[in-house]
Amino acid sequence: MDKRTLIGSLLAAVALSFGSHARAEVDEVKLASQYGIGYLPLTVMQVDKLVEKHLAKANMGTTKVSWMRLAAGAAANDALLSGGLHFASGGTGPAIILWDKTRTSLDVRGVAALSSMPNLLVTRNPAIKTVRDFTEKDRISMAGAGSSVQTVYLQMAVSKEFGIENFRKLNPLMVNLPHPEGLQTLISGSAEITSLFTSPPFQYTALASPGVRTVLNSYDIMGGPNTFLMVWATNKFREANPKVYRAVLDALREATASINADKRRAAEMYVKEGGGKESVDQILKMMNDPQVEYTLAPQRLLPYAQFMNKVGTLKNNPASWKDLFFPEIHELPGS
């Protein structure tokens, strides 16, 4: 082999090596879940090792799958932005806020919805019948207060009662506590917190406590079923790791189908994984509530996001729910 041919071969080898390295996907995918039965698809994915299953189908069986549990969507956003997380999960509020802030950078969008279920504002204060009855002495516990999905629900309810210019009227009453801690504080009766805006199963546990009742249902605010939780990621990660992204989405599809096919098995899994003090039958009863739905299709998310834009929480106003999600689920009947 002459010198010119040798140099050409070496350059070709280097180019091939560099190209293979450039196309390589992550060797570890990091996902997050949170507390509550709304995250059951993620629990099923983790326990049944569905991400690993679909990675293996894509000839990526050596890719490690790591899970973490967080207390609120804002914490998931921080982890996603720092690179400590690839797939965040939580309420729609934090997800849409990050979509708005990263339009020209990381381009964060939804991967899919997780669940639609009503969130209830409950209280043990007998004087509170509607949002009009809260006073400056009252305190409302909610996870991720200020950016959570419950924050926006409450602001929407306040806007209907006091006018949109007063949408922040009850913000000073919000106390940021994880759902389990907020529940315990409410039912203990030992603190100034007398109300709780939360989700299943915590709201049902609260309502089983003497003197606790419902003030507000998020479905009444939204006019029907509404996506509560979702999964989101950066387009940067999606484009650099198409096989990993597809494996996670396919795992989510399979987990959702598994729950809807056998809710008791999913309830047993939730209890076994330390979901709370509720029994399997209690969790199953919650899951069988006609208002609870496990679906990848976003429901009534567009009017929710447009309200956030109207009050200035978002700079960008989505024209369609598809603006908020990656194309892989655009065929679904979202809204």
VOPALUM-804804 format. One record per residue (C-alpha): x, y, z; chain. Coordinates in steps of 0.5 Angstrom, whole numbers, m for minus. Each point is the difference from the previous one (the first is absolute). Example, Ala and Ser with C-alpha at 12.3 -4.5 7.8 and 13.67 -1.06 7.14 Angstrom:
<pts>
@east = 25	north = m9	up = 16	ch = A
@east = 2	north = 7	up = m2	ch = A
</pts>
This chain:
<pts>
@east = 0	north = 0	up = 0	ch = A
@east = 3	north = 7	up = m2	ch = A
@east = 0	north = 6	up = 5	ch = A
@east = m6	north = 3	up = m4	ch = A
@east = m4	north = m6	up = 1	ch = A
@east = 2	north = m1	up = 7	ch = A
@east = m2	north = 7	up = 2	ch = A
@east = m6	north = 0	up = m4	ch = A
@east = m2	north = m7	up = 4	ch = A
@east = 2	north = 3	up = 7	ch = A
@east = m4	north = 7	up = m1	ch = A
@east = m6	north = m5	up = m2	ch = A
@east = 0	north = m4	up = 6	ch = A
@east = 1	north = 6	up = 4	ch = A
@east = m6	north = 3	up = m3	ch = A
@east = m4	north = m6	up = 1	ch = A
@east = 2	north = 0	up = 7	ch = A
@east = m2	north = 7	up = 1	ch = A
@east = m7	north = m1	up = m4	ch = A
@east = m2	north = m6	up = 5	ch = A
@east = 2	north = 4	up = 6	ch = A
@east = m4	north = 5	up = m2	ch = A
@east = m6	north = m4	up = m1	ch = A
@east = 1	north = m4	up = 6	ch = A
@east = m6	north = 1	up = 5	ch = A
@east = 0	north = 1	up = 8	ch = A
@east = 2	north = m6	up = 4	ch = A
@east = m4	north = 1	up = 5	ch = A
@east = m7	north = 3	up = 0	ch = A
@east = m3	north = 4	up = 6	ch = A
@east = m7	north = 0	up = 2	ch = A
@east = m4	north = 3	up = 5	ch = A
@east = m7	north = m1	up = 4	ch = A
@east = m4	north = 3	up = 5	ch = A
@east = m5	north = m2	up = 6	ch = A
@east = m7	north = m2	up = m2	ch = A
@east = m4	north = m5	up = m4	ch = A
@east = 0	north = 5	up = m6	ch = A
@east = 7	north = m2	up = m1	ch = A
@east = m1	north = m8	up = 0	ch = A
@east = 2	north = 0	up = m8	ch = A
@east = 7	north = 1	up = 3	ch = A
@east = m1	north = m5	up = 5	ch = A
@east = m2	north = m5	up = m4	ch = A
@east = 6	north = 2	up = m5	ch = A
@east = 5	north = m1	up = 6	ch = A
@east = m2	north = m6	up = 3	ch = A
@east = m2	north = m4	up = m7	ch = A
@east = 7	north = 3	up = m3	ch = A
@east = m4	north = 2	up = m6	ch = A
@east = 5	north = 5	up = m2	ch = A
@east = 6	north = m5	up = 0	ch = A
@east = m5	north = m5	up = m4	ch = A
@east = m1	north = 5	up = m5	ch = A
@east = 8	north = 2	up = 0	ch = A
@east = 2	north = m7	up = m1	ch = A
@east = m5	north = 0	up = m6	ch = A
@east = 4	north = 6	up = m3	ch = A
@east = 6	north = m4	up = 1	ch = A
@east = 2	north = 5	up = 6	ch = A
@east = 0	north = m5	up = 6	ch = A
@east = 6	north = 2	up = 3	ch = A
@east = m3	north = 7	up = 1	ch = A
@east = m1	north = 1	up = 8	ch = A
@east = m7	north = 3	up = 2	ch = A
@east = 0	north = 4	up = 6	ch = A
@east = m6	north = 3	up = 4	ch = A
@east = m1	north = 5	up = 6	ch = A
@east = m6	north = 2	up = 4	ch = A
@east = m1	north = 8	up = 0	ch = A
@east = m5	north = 4	up = 4	ch = A
@east = m2	north = 5	up = m5	ch = A
@east = 0	north = 2	up = m7	ch = A
@east = 5	north = 6	up = 1	ch = A
@east = 5	north = m5	up = 3	ch = A
@east = m1	north = m4	up = m6	ch = A
@east = 1	north = 6	up = m5	ch = A
@east = 7	north = 2	up = 4	ch = A
@east = 2	north = m7	up = m1	ch = A
@east = m1	north = 0	up = m7	ch = A
@east = 3	north = 6	up = m1	ch = A
@east = 6	north = m2	up = 3	ch = A
@east = 1	north = m6	up = m4	ch = A
@east = m1	north = m5	up = 6	ch = A
@east = m7	north = m2	up = m3	ch = A
@east = m2	north = m2	up = m7	ch = A
@east = m8	north = m1	up = 1	ch = A
@east = m3	north = 4	up = 5	ch = A
@east = m7	north = m1	up = 3	ch = A
@east = m5	north = 4	up = 4	ch = A
@east = m6	north = 5	up = m1	ch = A
@east = m2	north = 4	up = m6	ch = A
@east = 2	north = 6	up = 3	ch = A
@east = 8	north = m1	up = 0	ch = A
@east = 0	north = m3	up = m6	ch = A
@east = m3	north = 6	up = m4	ch = A
@east = 4	north = 5	up = 4	ch = A
@east = 6	north = m4	up = m3	ch = A
@east = m2	north = 0	up = m7	ch = A
@east = m1	north = 7	up = 0	ch = A
@east = 7	north = 2	up = 3	ch = A
@east = 3	north = m5	up = m5	ch = A
@east = m3	north = 1	up = m6	ch = A
@east = 7	north = 3	up = m3	ch = A
@east = 5	north = m4	up = 4	ch = A
@east = m2	north = m7	up = 2	ch = A
@east = m7	north = 0	up = m3	ch = A
@east = m3	north = m4	up = 6	ch = A
@east = m7	north = m3	up = m2	ch = A
@east = m4	north = m6	up = 2	ch = A
@east = 1	north = m7	up = m1	ch = A
@east = m7	north = m2	up = 1	ch = A
@east = m5	north = 0	up = 6	ch = A
@east = m1	north = m4	up = 6	ch = A
@east = m6	north = 0	up = 3	ch = A
@east = m7	north = 5	up = 0	ch = A
@east = m3	north = 0	up = 7	ch = A
@east = m3	north = 5	up = 4	ch = A
@east = 4	north = 4	up = 5	ch = A
@east = m4	north = 2	up = 6	ch = A
@east = 1	north = 6	up = 5	ch = A
@east = m3	north = m2	up = 7	ch = A
@east = 0	north = 3	up = 6	ch = A
@east = m2	north = m1	up = 8	ch = A
@east = m2	north = 7	up = 1	ch = A
@east = m7	north = 0	up = 0	ch = A
@east = m1	north = 7	up = m2	ch = A
@east = 3	north = m1	up = m7	ch = A
@east = m5	north = m2	up = m5	ch = A
@east = 3	north = 3	up = m6	ch = A
@east = 6	north = 4	up = m2	ch = A
@east = m3	north = 6	up = 2	ch = A
@east = 0	north = m2	up = 7	ch = A
@east = 8	north = 0	up = 1	ch = A
@east = 3	north = 5	up = 5	ch = A
@east = 7	north = 3	up = 1	ch = A
@east = 0	north = m5	up = 6	ch = A
@east = m1	north = m6	up = m4	ch = A
@east = 6	north = m4	up = m3	ch = A
@east = m1	north = m5	up = m6	ch = A
@east = 5	north = m6	up = m1	ch = A
@east = 2	north = m2	up = m7	ch = A
@east = 6	north = m3	up = m3	ch = A
@east = 4	north = 4	up = m4	ch = A
@east = m4	north = 6	up = 2	ch = A
@east = 1	north = 6	up = m5	ch = A
@east = 2	north = m4	up = m6	ch = A
@east = m4	north = m7	up = 1	ch = A
@east = m6	north = m2	up = m4	ch = A
@east = m5	north = 2	up = 7	ch = A
@east = 3	north = 7	up = 0	ch = A
@east = m3	north = 1	up = m7	ch = A
@east = m6	north = m4	up = 1	ch = A
@east = m1	north = 5	up = 6	ch = A
@east = 2	north = 6	up = m4	ch = A
@east = m6	north = m2	up = m5	ch = A
@east = m5	north = m1	up = 5	ch = A
@east = 2	north = 7	up = 4	ch = A
@east = 0	north = 4	up = m7	ch = A
@east = m8	north = m3	up = m1	ch = A
@east = m2	north = 3	up = 7	ch = A
@east = 4	north = 6	up = 0	ch = A
@east = 2	north = 2	up = m7	ch = A
@east = 7	north = m2	up = m4	ch = A
@east = 3	north = 6	up = 3	ch = A
@east = 0	north = m3	up = 7	ch = A
@east = 2	north = m7	up = m2	ch = A
@east = 6	north = 0	up = 5	ch = A
@east = m5	north = 2	up = 6	ch = A
@east = 1	north = m6	up = 4	ch = A
@east = 8	north = m1	up = m2	ch = A
@east = 2	north = 2	up = 7	ch = A
@east = m4	north = m5	up = 3	ch = A
@east = 4	north = m6	up = m3	ch = A
@east = 5	north = m4	up = 4	ch = A
@east = 5	north = m5	up = m4	ch = A
@east = m1	north = m7	up = 3	ch = A
@east = 1	north = m6	up = m4	ch = A
@east = m7	north = m4	up = 0	ch = A
@east = 1	north = m5	up = 5	ch = A
@east = 3	north = 5	up = 5	ch = A
@east = m6	north = 5	up = m2	ch = A
@east = m5	north = m5	up = 2	ch = A
@east = 3	north = m2	up = 6	ch = A
@east = 0	north = 7	up = 2	ch = A
@east = m7	north = 1	up = m2	ch = A
@east = m3	north = m6	up = 4	ch = A
@east = 4	north = 1	up = 6	ch = A
@east = m3	north = 7	up = 2	ch = A
@east = 6	north = 2	up = 3	ch = A
@east = 2	north = 6	up = m5	ch = A
@east = m3	north = 6	up = m3	ch = A
@east = 0	north = m4	up = m7	ch = A
@east = m8	north = m1	up = 0	ch = A
@east = m1	north = m2	up = m7	ch = A
@east = 4	north = m4	up = m5	ch = A
@east = 0	north = 0	up = m8	ch = A
@east = 2	north = m7	up = m2	ch = A
@east = m1	north = m6	up = m4	ch = A
@east = m2	north = m8	up = 0	ch = A
@east = 1	north = m3	up = 5	ch = A
@east = 2	north = 5	up = 5	ch = A
@east = m7	north = 4	up = m1	ch = A
@east = m4	north = m6	up = 1	ch = A
@east = 4	north = m2	up = 7	ch = A
@east = m1	north = 8	up = 2	ch = A
@east = m8	north = m1	up = m2	ch = A
@east = 0	north = m6	up = 5	ch = A
@east = 2	north = 4	up = 6	ch = A
@east = m5	north = 3	up = 4	ch = A
@east = m2	north = 7	up = m2	ch = A
@east = 3	north = 0	up = m7	ch = A
@east = m4	north = 2	up = m6	ch = A
@east = 1	north = 2	up = m7	ch = A
@east = 0	north = 8	up = m2	ch = A
@east = 2	north = m1	up = m7	ch = A
@east = 1	north = m5	up = m6	ch = A
@east = 5	north = 1	up = m5	ch = A
@east = m5	north = m3	up = m5	ch = A
@east = m5	north = 5	up = 1	ch = A
@east = 5	north = 5	up = m1	ch = A
@east = 2	north = m3	up = m7	ch = A
@east = m6	north = m2	up = m2	ch = A
@east = 1	north = m7	up = 0	ch = A
@east = 6	north = m5	up = 0	ch = A
@east = 7	north = 3	up = 0	ch = A
@east = 7	north = m3	up = m1	ch = A
@east = 3	north = 1	up = 7	ch = A
@east = 7	north = m3	up = m1	ch = A
@east = 4	north = m1	up = m6	ch = A
@east = 7	north = m2	up = m2	ch = A
@east = 5	north = 5	up = m3	ch = A
@east = 7	north = 0	up = m3	ch = A
@east = 5	north = 5	up = m4	ch = A
@east = 0	north = m1	up = m8	ch = A
@east = 7	north = 0	up = 1	ch = A
@east = 0	north = m6	up = 4	ch = A
@east = m5	north = m3	up = m5	ch = A
@east = 4	north = 2	up = m6	ch = A
@east = 6	north = m3	up = 2	ch = A
@east = m3	north = m6	up = 3	ch = A
@east = m6	north = m3	up = m4	ch = A
@east = 1	north = m7	up = 1	ch = A
@east = 0	north = 2	up = 8	ch = A
@east = m6	north = 5	up = m1	ch = A
@east = m4	north = m5	up = m4	ch = A
@east = 1	north = m6	up = 5	ch = A
@east = m2	north = 5	up = 6	ch = A
@east = m7	north = 2	up = m4	ch = A
@east = m1	north = m8	up = m2	ch = A
@east = 1	north = m2	up = 7	ch = A
@east = m5	north = 6	up = 2	ch = A
@east = m5	north = m3	up = m5	ch = A
@east = 1	north = m7	up = 3	ch = A
@east = m1	north = 2	up = 7	ch = A
@east = m6	north = 4	up = m1	ch = A
@east = m3	north = m6	up = m4	ch = A
@east = 1	north = m4	up = 6	ch = A
@east = m3	north = 4	up = 5	ch = A
@east = m6	north = 1	up = m4	ch = A
@east = 0	north = m8	up = m1	ch = A
@east = 1	north = m2	up = 7	ch = A
@east = m1	north = 6	up = 5	ch = A
@east = 0	north = m5	up = 6	ch = A
@east = 7	north = m2	up = m2	ch = A
@east = 2	north = 7	up = 0	ch = A
@east = m3	north = 2	up = 6	ch = A
@east = 4	north = m6	up = 3	ch = A
@east = 6	north = 2	up = m3	ch = A
@east = m1	north = 7	up = 3	ch = A
@east = m1	north = m2	up = 7	ch = A
@east = 6	north = m5	up = 0	ch = A
@east = 4	north = 6	up = m2	ch = A
@east = m1	north = 4	up = 6	ch = A
@east = m6	north = 4	up = m3	ch = A
@east = m3	north = 2	up = 6	ch = A
@east = m4	north = m3	up = 6	ch = A
@east = m6	north = m2	up = m4	ch = A
@east = m2	north = m7	up = m2	ch = A
@east = 0	north = m3	up = m7	ch = A
@east = m8	north = 1	up = 0	ch = A
@east = 0	north = 7	up = 2	ch = A
@east = 5	north = 2	up = m5	ch = A
@east = m4	north = m5	up = m5	ch = A
@east = m6	north = 4	up = 2	ch = A
@east = 3	north = 7	up = m2	ch = A
@east = 3	north = m3	up = m6	ch = A
@east = m7	north = m2	up = m2	ch = A
@east = m3	north = 7	up = 1	ch = A
@east = m3	north = 2	up = m7	ch = A
@east = 4	north = 7	up = 0	ch = A
@east = 6	north = m4	up = 1	ch = A
@east = 4	north = m2	up = m7	ch = A
@east = 6	north = m2	up = m2	ch = A
@east = 2	north = 2	up = m7	ch = A
@east = 6	north = 3	up = m4	ch = A
@east = m5	north = 5	up = m4	ch = A
@east = 0	north = 7	up = 3	ch = A
@east = m7	north = 2	up = 3	ch = A
@east = m2	north = 7	up = 0	ch = A
@east = 7	north = 3	up = 1	ch = A
@east = 0	north = 5	up = m6	ch = A
@east = m5	north = 5	up = 4	ch = A
@east = 4	north = m2	up = 7	ch = A
@east = 6	north = 3	up = m4	ch = A
@east = m3	north = 6	up = m3	ch = A
@east = m3	north = 2	up = 7	ch = A
@east = 7	north = 0	up = 2	ch = A
@east = 2	north = 4	up = m6	ch = A
@east = m6	north = 5	up = 1	ch = A
@east = 3	north = 2	up = 7	ch = A
@east = 7	north = 0	up = m2	ch = A
@east = 3	north = m6	up = 3	ch = A
@east = 1	north = m2	up = m7	ch = A
@east = 3	north = 4	up = m5	ch = A
@east = m2	north = m4	up = m6	ch = A
@east = m7	north = m2	up = m2	ch = A
@east = m1	north = m7	up = m3	ch = A
@east = m4	north = 0	up = m5	ch = A
@east = m1	north = m8	up = 0	ch = A
@east = 1	north = m5	up = 6	ch = A
@east = 5	north = m3	up = m6	ch = A
@east = 4	north = 6	up = 2	ch = A
@east = 2	north = m3	up = 7	ch = A
@east = 1	north = m7	up = m2	ch = A
@east = 5	north = m3	up = m5	ch = A
@east = m2	north = m3	up = m6	ch = A
@east = 0	north = m8	up = 2	ch = A
@east = m7	north = 1	up = 3	ch = A
@east = m3	north = 5	up = m5	ch = A
@east = m5	north = m5	up = m2	ch = A
@east = m3	north = m1	up = 6	ch = A
@east = m7	north = 4	up = 1	ch = A
@east = 3	north = 5	up = 5	ch = A
@east = m3	north = 7	up = 2	ch = A
</pts>
